Amino acid sequence: MVGRYVNVLMPIVQYLSLCEVEVYGTENLALKRKATQSSTFSTSLAPNAIDGVRYGPGSASCSIASPEMNSWWSLDLLKEYEISTVIISNRGDGFPEQTNGAEIRIGNSLVNNGNNNPICAVIPNLSVKSTVSFSCNGMVGRYVNVVMPTVQYLSLCEVEVYGTENLALKGTATQSSTYSTCEAAYAIDDQRYRLDPVQFCSITSYENNPWWRLDLLGYYQISTVIITNRRDGSPDQTNGAEIRIGNSLDNNGNNNPICAVIPDLQVGTSITFSCNGMVGRYVNVLMPIVQHLSLCEVEVYGTVYSEKTFLRLKFSSSDYTAVESDKILHQLQSALGSHISDFNLSWTQLPKKEEEQKQEHRGSCVKYL
């Protein structure tokens, strides 16, 4: 859901208590990217549709392509993303037919200027100065095109794109063994298809239960894993492998829960698996038989997993200063640091004296801040 405001409403007569509200989301990927279009009407340039302003003063703040067959607008995200949502805003000064009926296409191909990529949605009949959100269900691509499949102007006042980038590119890879020079890192080099697998795919030796492991270097909720196999044959070196996700390194991470089993793929194809928010630092691909394991690319999409613990403390001293508050944090940090890692302490509110607070329905109680 896209919005600036997050409200929590109690729909009855009652107190409303909230000890913490945390909001997680993604930024608009379209901003600061590159936009082009098939032609330009007047001064209505393609970048006007990614300027961060949904409804500007008239058509000058929108992108408009001249009337022609299959007029199009294209956004280059500069790298590949898993796209969850595309939001379209049309003109506020009339002419909704210049947006209605256009196709939203997402993919990595620039054939026909990117207009042959798969369709996410078709923009329905919008009223003037309206915004509509489309779910693209994790379609993966670098290019987002809007194509008008008739002879017509194409007007877009704002295009917003939300999604996540390939987490694998930030991680490190290892494998059970290496055939020739086919290193584990070749499966996360951002190159799906190359003709020579010895140069661009990871391949293990022929052995029992070969495996490949990606360390994401952090904890993530993983929505999607994409596997690409070899183009030169030998699909049996990918088919049947298990994708496992978790935080354990027991048995080299191969005991973690299974997201999916790779089915029979055709040569040089990619397949997408939904992992439904499985949480983990490690993504393993395990071949559960005696065989080579070949992977030409492994892509992982998801969001940072954050789990916070809040402490409520009561102090015996009645006077506090900023310096003493810093000392308390330092002492706690030192005490906890010998037992746990990956944590940070901060005050949500500086300590105060005890104060008695009378509540109408429960007599009196003491509140510690």
Secondary structure, 3 states (H helix, E strand, C coil): CCCCCCCCCCCCCCCCCCCCCCCCCCCCCCCCCEEEECCCCCCCCHHHHHCCCCCCCCHHHCEEEEEEECCEEEEEEEEEEEEEEEEEECCCCCCHHHCCCCEEEEECCCHHHHCCCCEEEECCCCCCCCEEEEEEEEEEEEEEEEECCCEEEEEECEEEEEEEECHHHHCEEEECCCCCCCCHHHHHCCCCCCCCHHHHCEECCCEECCEEEEEEEEEEEEEEEEEECCCCCCHHHCCCCEEEEECCCHHHHCCCCEEEECCCCCCCCEEEEEEEEEEEEEEEEECCCEECCEECEEEEEEEECCCCCCCCCCCCCCCCCHHHHHHHHHHHHHHHHCCCCCCCCCCCCCCCCCEEEECCCCCEEEECC
